[in-house]
């Protein structure tokens, strides 16, 4: 019984070591691409909001120039 418990503990430790190694390799591959993508999306959203504001102001100006019946 003790031998089986020792084998289970060794497998558990090996699995933990493998998981930590995989996690550290994944952390090394991270080159900030998520941050760059987030910054690009933010810039595009700001540009879209600015364009919507320009379009809304043009519509408002054209609507105010229409004479009342």
Gaussian input, Z-matrix of N, CA and C with variables (Angstrom, degrees):
# hf/3-21g

backbone

0 1
 N
 C     1     B1
 C     2     B2     1     A1
 N     3     B3     2     A2     1     D1
 C     4     B4     3     A3     2     D2
 C     5     B5     4     A4     3     D3
 N     6     B6     5     A5     4     D4
 C     7     B7     6     A6     5     D5
 C     8     B8     7     A7     6     D6
 N     9     B9     8     A8     7     D7
 C    10    B10     9     A9     8     D8
 C    11    B11    10    A10     9     D9
 N    12    B12    11    A11    10    D10
 C    13    B13    12    A12    11    D11
 C    14    B14    13    A13    12    D12
 N    15    B15    14    A14    13    D13
 C    16    B16    15    A15    14    D14
 C    17    B17    16    A16    15    D15
 N    18    B18    17    A17    16    D16
 C    19    B19    18    A18    17    D17
 C    20    B20    19    A19    18    D18
 N    21    B21    20    A20    19    D19
 C    22    B22    21    A21    20    D20
 C    23    B23    22    A22    21    D21
 N    24    B24    23    A23    22    D22
 C    25    B25    24    A24    23    D23
 C    26    B26    25    A25    24    D24
 N    27    B27    26    A26    25    D25
 C    28    B28    27    A27    26    D26
 C    29    B29    28    A28    27    D27
 N    30    B30    29    A29    28    D28
 C    31    B31    30    A30    29    D29
 C    32    B32    31    A31    30    D30
 N    33    B33    32    A32    31    D31
 C    34    B34    33    A33    32    D32
 C    35    B35    34    A34    33    D33
 N    36    B36    35    A35    34    D34
 C    37    B37    36    A36    35    D35
 C    38    B38    37    A37    36    D36
 N    39    B39    38    A38    37    D37
 C    40    B40    39    A39    38    D38
 C    41    B41    40    A40    39    D39
 N    42    B42    41    A41    40    D40
 C    43    B43    42    A42    41    D41
 C    44    B44    43    A43    42    D42
 N    45    B45    44    A44    43    D43
 C    46    B46    45    A45    44    D44
 C    47    B47    46    A46    45    D45
 N    48    B48    47    A47    46    D46
 C    49    B49    48    A48    47    D47
 C    50    B50    49    A49    48    D48
 N    51    B51    50    A50    49    D49
 C    52    B52    51    A51    50    D50
 C    53    B53    52    A52    51    D51
 N    54    B54    53    A53    52    D52
 C    55    B55    54    A54    53    D53
 C    56    B56    55    A55    54    D54
 N    57    B57    56    A56    55    D55
 C    58    B58    57    A57    56    D56
 C    59    B59    58    A58    57    D57
 N    60    B60    59    A59    58    D58
 C    61    B61    60    A60    59    D59
 C    62    B62    61    A61    60    D60
 N    63    B63    62    A62    61    D61
 C    64    B64    63    A63    62    D62
 C    65    B65    64    A64    63    D63
 N    66    B66    65    A65    64    D64
 C    67    B67    66    A66    65    D65
 C    68    B68    67    A67    66    D66
 N    69    B69    68    A68    67    D67
 C    70    B70    69    A69    68    D68
 C    71    B71    70    A70    69    D69
 N    72    B72    71    A71    70    D70
 C    73    B73    72    A72    71    D71
 C    74    B74    73    A73    72    D72
 N    75    B75    74    A74    73    D73
 C    76    B76    75    A75    74    D74
 C    77    B77    76    A76    75    D75
 N    78    B78    77    A77    76    D76
 C    79    B79    78    A78    77    D77
 C    80    B80    79    A79    78    D78
 N    81    B81    80    A80    79    D79
 C    82    B82    81    A81    80    D80
 C    83    B83    82    A82    81    D81
 N    84    B84    83    A83    82    D82
 C    85    B85    84    A84    83    D83
 C    86    B86    85    A85    84    D84
 N    87    B87    86    A86    85    D85
 C    88    B88    87    A87    86    D86
 C    89    B89    88    A88    87    D87
 N    90    B90    89    A89    88    D88
 C    91    B91    90    A90    89    D89
 C    92    B92    91    A91    90    D90
 N    93    B93    92    A92    91    D91
 C    94    B94    93    A93    92    D92
 C    95    B95    94    A94    93    D93
 N    96    B96    95    A95    94    D94
 C    97    B97    96    A96    95    D95
 C    98    B98    97    A97    96    D96
 N    99    B99    98    A98    97    D97
 C   100   B100    99    A99    98    D98
 C   101   B101   100   A100    99    D99
 N   102   B102   101   A101   100   D100
 C   103   B103   102   A102   101   D101
 C   104   B104   103   A103   102   D102
 N   105   B105   104   A104   103   D103
 C   106   B106   105   A105   104   D104
 C   107   B107   106   A106   105   D105
 N   108   B108   107   A107   106   D106
 C   109   B109   108   A108   107   D107
 C   110   B110   109   A109   108   D108
 N   111   B111   110   A110   109   D109
 C   112   B112   111   A111   110   D110
 C   113   B113   112   A112   111   D111
 N   114   B114   113   A113   112   D112
 C   115   B115   114   A114   113   D113
 C   116   B116   115   A115   114   D114
 N   117   B117   116   A116   115   D115
 C   118   B118   117   A117   116   D116
 C   119   B119   118   A118   117   D117
 N   120   B120   119   A119   118   D118
 C   121   B121   120   A120   119   D119
 C   122   B122   121   A121   120   D120
 N   123   B123   122   A122   121   D121
 C   124   B124   123   A123   122   D122
 C   125   B125   124   A124   123   D123
 N   126   B126   125   A125   124   D124
 C   127   B127   126   A126   125   D125
 C   128   B128   127   A127   126   D126
 N   129   B129   128   A128   127   D127
 C   130   B130   129   A129   128   D128
 C   131   B131   130   A130   129   D129
 N   132   B132   131   A131   130   D130
 C   133   B133   132   A132   131   D131
 C   134   B134   133   A133   132   D132
 N   135   B135   134   A134   133   D133
 C   136   B136   135   A135   134   D134
 C   137   B137   136   A136   135   D135
 N   138   B138   137   A137   136   D136
 C   139   B139   138   A138   137   D137
 C   140   B140   139   A139   138   D138
 N   141   B141   140   A140   139   D139
 C   142   B142   141   A141   140   D140
 C   143   B143   142   A142   141   D141
 N   144   B144   143   A143   142   D142
 C   145   B145   144   A144   143   D143
 C   146   B146   145   A145   144   D144
 N   147   B147   146   A146   145   D145
 C   148   B148   147   A147   146   D146
 C   149   B149   148   A148   147   D147
 N   150   B150   149   A149   148   D148
 C   151   B151   150   A150   149   D149
 C   152   B152   151   A151   150   D150
 N   153   B153   152   A152   151   D151
 C   154   B154   153   A153   152   D152
 C   155   B155   154   A154   153   D153
 N   156   B156   155   A155   154   D154
 C   157   B157   156   A156   155   D155
 C   158   B158   157   A157   156   D156
 N   159   B159   158   A158   157   D157
 C   160   B160   159   A159   158   D158
 C   161   B161   160   A160   159   D159
 N   162   B162   161   A161   160   D160
 C   163   B163   162   A162   161   D161
 C   164   B164   163   A163   162   D162
 N   165   B165   164   A164   163   D163
 C   166   B166   165   A165   164   D164
 C   167   B167   166   A166   165   D165
 N   168   B168   167   A167   166   D166
 C   169   B169   168   A168   167   D167
 C   170   B170   169   A169   168   D168
 N   171   B171   170   A170   169   D169
 C   172   B172   171   A171   170   D170
 C   173   B173   172   A172   171   D171
 N   174   B174   173   A173   172   D172
 C   175   B175   174   A174   173   D173
 C   176   B176   175   A175   174   D174
 N   177   B177   176   A176   175   D175
 C   178   B178   177   A177   176   D176
 C   179   B179   178   A178   177   D177
 N   180   B180   179   A179   178   D178
 C   181   B181   180   A180   179   D179
 C   182   B182   181   A181   180   D180
 N   183   B183   182   A182   181   D181
 C   184   B184   183   A183   182   D182
 C   185   B185   184   A184   183   D183
 N   186   B186   185   A185   184   D184
 C   187   B187   186   A186   185   D185
 C   188   B188   187   A187   186   D186
 N   189   B189   188   A188   187   D187
 C   190   B190   189   A189   188   D188
 C   191   B191   190   A190   189   D189
 N   192   B192   191   A191   190   D190
 C   193   B193   192   A192   191   D191
 C   194   B194   193   A193   192   D192
 N   195   B195   194   A194   193   D193
 C   196   B196   195   A195   194   D194
 C   197   B197   196   A196   195   D195
 N   198   B198   197   A197   196   D196
 C   199   B199   198   A198   197   D197
 C   200   B200   199   A199   198   D198
 N   201   B201   200   A200   199   D199
 C   202   B202   201   A201   200   D200
 C   203   B203   202   A202   201   D201
 N   204   B204   203   A203   202   D202
 C   205   B205   204   A204   203   D203
 C   206   B206   205   A205   204   D204

   B1=1.4519
   B2=1.5301
   B3=1.3138
   B4=1.4585
   B5=1.5220
   B6=1.3113
   B7=1.4570
   B8=1.5335
   B9=1.3169
   B10=1.4670
   B11=1.5239
   B12=1.3281
   B13=1.4578
   B14=1.5310
   B15=1.3283
   B16=1.4633
   B17=1.5173
   B18=1.3247
   B19=1.4618
   B20=1.5275
   B21=1.3288
   B22=1.4684
   B23=1.5259
   B24=1.3221
   B25=1.4702
   B26=1.5271
   B27=1.3151
   B28=1.4679
   B29=1.5248
   B30=1.3349
   B31=1.4766
   B32=1.5243
   B33=1.3296
   B34=1.4702
   B35=1.5312
   B36=1.3354
   B37=1.4703
   B38=1.5264
   B39=1.3215
   B40=1.4700
   B41=1.5252
   B42=1.3389
   B43=1.4642
   B44=1.5296
   B45=1.3265
   B46=1.4694
   B47=1.5182
   B48=1.3268
   B49=1.4657
   B50=1.5237
   B51=1.3267
   B52=1.4584
   B53=1.5269
   B54=1.3223
   B55=1.4633
   B56=1.5246
   B57=1.3302
   B58=1.4649
   B59=1.5242
   B60=1.3264
   B61=1.4621
   B62=1.5200
   B63=1.3261
   B64=1.4610
   B65=1.5208
   B66=1.3243
   B67=1.4649
   B68=1.5286
   B69=1.3176
   B70=1.4708
   B71=1.5279
   B72=1.3413
   B73=1.4657
   B74=1.5205
   B75=1.3221
   B76=1.4596
   B77=1.5299
   B78=1.3286
   B79=1.4587
   B80=1.5237
   B81=1.3274
   B82=1.4653
   B83=1.5226
   B84=1.3313
   B85=1.4673
   B86=1.5195
   B87=1.3335
   B88=1.4566
   B89=1.5200
   B90=1.3111
   B91=1.4691
   B92=1.5224
   B93=1.3206
   B94=1.4468
   B95=1.5058
   B96=1.3136
   B97=1.4544
   B98=1.5217
   B99=1.3194
   B100=1.4583
   B101=1.5202
   B102=1.3164
   B103=1.4518
   B104=1.5269
   B105=1.3198
   B106=1.4580
   B107=1.5183
   B108=1.3039
   B109=1.4583
   B110=1.5206
   B111=1.3156
   B112=1.4611
   B113=1.5198
   B114=1.3133
   B115=1.4579
   B116=1.5258
   B117=1.3182
   B118=1.4625
   B119=1.5229
   B120=1.3193
   B121=1.4710
   B122=1.5207
   B123=1.3296
   B124=1.4641
   B125=1.5307
   B126=1.3166
   B127=1.4708
   B128=1.5260
   B129=1.3286
   B130=1.4642
   B131=1.5242
   B132=1.3239
   B133=1.4637
   B134=1.5186
   B135=1.3171
   B136=1.4660
   B137=1.5222
   B138=1.3289
   B139=1.4675
   B140=1.5252
   B141=1.3207
   B142=1.4621
   B143=1.5236
   B144=1.3238
   B145=1.4695
   B146=1.5217
   B147=1.3247
   B148=1.4672
   B149=1.5297
   B150=1.3228
   B151=1.4642
   B152=1.5198
   B153=1.3286
   B154=1.4645
   B155=1.5254
   B156=1.3168
   B157=1.4641
   B158=1.5175
   B159=1.3289
   B160=1.4694
   B161=1.5284
   B162=1.3185
   B163=1.4653
   B164=1.5238
   B165=1.3113
   B166=1.4646
   B167=1.5189
   B168=1.3248
   B169=1.4675
   B170=1.5282
   B171=1.3332
   B172=1.4663
   B173=1.5261
   B174=1.3294
   B175=1.4673
   B176=1.5205
   B177=1.3198
   B178=1.4650
   B179=1.5233
   B180=1.3348
   B181=1.4650
   B182=1.5333
   B183=1.3289
   B184=1.4599
   B185=1.5200
   B186=1.3067
   B187=1.4602
   B188=1.5268
   B189=1.3106
   B190=1.4600
   B191=1.5302
   B192=1.3149
   B193=1.4764
   B194=1.5310
   B195=1.3226
   B196=1.4603
   B197=1.5171
   B198=1.3243
   B199=1.4663
   B200=1.5439
   B201=1.3152
   B202=1.4483
   B203=1.5382
   B204=1.3297
   B205=1.4725
   B206=1.5002
   A1=110.93
   A2=116.62
   A3=120.58
   A4=110.80
   A5=117.00
   A6=120.35
   A7=111.19
   A8=117.63
   A9=121.57
   A10=110.23
   A11=116.97
   A12=120.30
   A13=110.94
   A14=116.87
   A15=120.89
   A16=110.13
   A17=117.47
   A18=120.42
   A19=111.37
   A20=116.12
   A21=119.75
   A22=109.96
   A23=117.22
   A24=119.99
   A25=111.04
   A26=117.79
   A27=120.95
   A28=110.84
   A29=116.76
   A30=119.93
   A31=111.03
   A32=116.54
   A33=120.79
   A34=110.47
   A35=116.18
   A36=120.21
   A37=111.05
   A38=117.15
   A39=120.13
   A40=110.59
   A41=116.20
   A42=119.62
   A43=110.44
   A44=116.50
   A45=119.75
   A46=111.59
   A47=116.65
   A48=120.34
   A49=111.00
   A50=116.17
   A51=120.12
   A52=111.22
   A53=116.49
   A54=120.73
   A55=110.92
   A56=117.52
   A57=120.49
   A58=111.37
   A59=117.10
   A60=120.40
   A61=110.93
   A62=116.90
   A63=120.94
   A64=110.43
   A65=116.31
   A66=120.35
   A67=110.94
   A68=117.82
   A69=119.84
   A70=110.65
   A71=118.45
   A72=120.14
   A73=110.98
   A74=117.16
   A75=120.54
   A76=110.31
   A77=117.08
   A78=120.77
   A79=111.05
   A80=117.27
   A81=120.22
   A82=111.19
   A83=117.23
   A84=120.51
   A85=112.62
   A86=118.36
   A87=121.22
   A88=108.93
   A89=116.02
   A90=120.33
   A91=112.16
   A92=117.43
   A93=120.32
   A94=113.87
   A95=117.73
   A96=120.34
   A97=111.60
   A98=117.29
   A99=120.22
   A100=109.02
   A101=117.36
   A102=121.01
   A103=110.87
   A104=117.79
   A105=120.94
   A106=110.41
   A107=117.26
   A108=120.62
   A109=110.45
   A110=116.62
   A111=120.33
   A112=111.05
   A113=117.68
   A114=121.26
   A115=110.71
   A116=117.36
   A117=120.59
   A118=110.89
   A119=117.20
   A120=120.32
   A121=110.50
   A122=117.19
   A123=120.61
   A124=110.65
   A125=117.11
   A126=120.93
   A127=110.70
   A128=116.73
   A129=120.06
   A130=111.80
   A131=117.43
   A132=120.42
   A133=110.55
   A134=117.89
   A135=121.07
   A136=110.29
   A137=117.61
   A138=120.74
   A139=110.61
   A140=117.84
   A141=120.85
   A142=111.24
   A143=116.81
   A144=120.24
   A145=110.41
   A146=117.08
   A147=120.57
   A148=110.43
   A149=117.22
   A150=120.23
   A151=110.66
   A152=117.60
   A153=120.54
   A154=110.51
   A155=117.20
   A156=120.02
   A157=112.14
   A158=117.87
   A159=121.53
   A160=110.19
   A161=116.42
   A162=120.27
   A163=110.41
   A164=117.60
   A165=120.61
   A166=111.17
   A167=118.39
   A168=120.05
   A169=111.20
   A170=117.51
   A171=119.76
   A172=110.52
   A173=116.72
   A174=119.19
   A175=110.29
   A176=117.45
   A177=121.25
   A178=110.73
   A179=117.71
   A180=120.99
   A181=110.47
   A182=117.97
   A183=120.52
   A184=110.82
   A185=117.90
   A186=120.92
   A187=111.11
   A188=117.42
   A189=119.79
   A190=111.60
   A191=117.73
   A192=120.26
   A193=112.76
   A194=117.57
   A195=120.32
   A196=108.62
   A197=117.86
   A198=119.54
   A199=111.32
   A200=115.06
   A201=119.89
   A202=108.89
   A203=117.71
   A204=119.83
   A205=112.86
   D1=-41.46
   D2=-179.43
   D3=-64.08
   D4=-36.89
   D5=179.62
   D6=-64.12
   D7=-39.15
   D8=178.53
   D9=-65.94
   D10=-40.83
   D11=179.06
   D12=-64.40
   D13=-40.41
   D14=178.54
   D15=-64.78
   D16=-40.60
   D17=178.49
   D18=-64.63
   D19=-41.02
   D20=178.30
   D21=-63.10
   D22=-43.42
   D23=179.31
   D24=-64.17
   D25=-39.68
   D26=178.08
   D27=-63.88
   D28=-41.84
   D29=176.79
   D30=-64.25
   D31=-39.58
   D32=179.21
   D33=-62.62
   D34=-44.81
   D35=179.30
   D36=-66.08
   D37=-39.51
   D38=178.96
   D39=-64.33
   D40=-40.52
   D41=178.47
   D42=-64.59
   D43=-40.62
   D44=177.65
   D45=-63.80
   D46=-41.55
   D47=177.79
   D48=-62.35
   D49=-42.46
   D50=179.49
   D51=-64.78
   D52=-39.98
   D53=178.91
   D54=-64.75
   D55=-43.43
   D56=178.53
   D57=-64.81
   D58=-37.88
   D59=178.97
   D60=-66.34
   D61=-40.99
   D62=177.90
   D63=-64.44
   D64=-41.81
   D65=180.00
   D66=-64.87
   D67=-40.85
   D68=-179.39
   D69=-69.49
   D70=-35.22
   D71=176.24
   D72=-66.51
   D73=-37.98
   D74=178.49
   D75=-66.47
   D76=-37.02
   D77=179.17
   D78=-67.92
   D79=-32.87
   D80=179.09
   D81=-70.69
   D82=-30.93
   D83=-178.85
   D84=-75.78
   D85=-18.16
   D86=-178.48
   D87=-68.88
   D88=117.43
   D89=-176.56
   D90=-114.92
   D91=19.85
   D92=178.73
   D93=82.68
   D94=15.43
   D95=-178.16
   D96=-66.59
   D97=-33.18
   D98=178.83
   D99=-65.01
   D100=-41.58
   D101=179.25
   D102=-64.85
   D103=-41.85
   D104=178.51
   D105=-65.32
   D106=-40.62
   D107=178.24
   D108=-64.71
   D109=-41.79
   D110=178.49
   D111=-62.92
   D112=-41.22
   D113=178.78
   D114=-64.54
   D115=-41.27
   D116=178.62
   D117=-64.35
   D118=-43.10
   D119=177.92
   D120=-62.48
   D121=-40.91
   D122=178.44
   D123=-61.00
   D124=-44.47
   D125=179.33
   D126=-62.04
   D127=-42.58
   D128=179.43
   D129=-66.11
   D130=-38.04
   D131=177.83
   D132=-65.47
   D133=-42.45
   D134=178.18
   D135=-62.97
   D136=-41.20
   D137=178.37
   D138=-64.93
   D139=-39.05
   D140=178.98
   D141=-66.58
   D142=-39.51
   D143=177.74
   D144=-65.65
   D145=-40.98
   D146=178.32
   D147=-64.18
   D148=-42.73
   D149=178.75
   D150=-64.04
   D151=-40.42
   D152=177.98
   D153=-64.10
   D154=-36.99
   D155=177.27
   D156=-65.52
   D157=-41.72
   D158=177.98
   D159=-63.56
   D160=-44.83
   D161=179.96
   D162=-64.03
   D163=-42.65
   D164=179.02
   D165=-63.27
   D166=-39.99
   D167=179.42
   D168=-67.72
   D169=-36.78
   D170=177.67
   D171=-66.38
   D172=-40.66
   D173=177.96
   D174=-64.59
   D175=-41.67
   D176=179.17
   D177=-63.34
   D178=-42.98
   D179=179.85
   D180=-65.08
   D181=-42.17
   D182=178.66
   D183=-66.49
   D184=-37.04
   D185=179.94
   D186=-69.07
   D187=-34.10
   D188=179.68
   D189=-74.32
   D190=-20.83
   D191=179.61
   D192=-84.47
   D193=-11.21
   D194=179.22
   D195=-71.76
   D196=128.35
   D197=-178.32
   D198=-71.91
   D199=149.74
   D200=177.22
   D201=-74.17
   D202=144.89
   D203=-179.56
   D204=-72.53

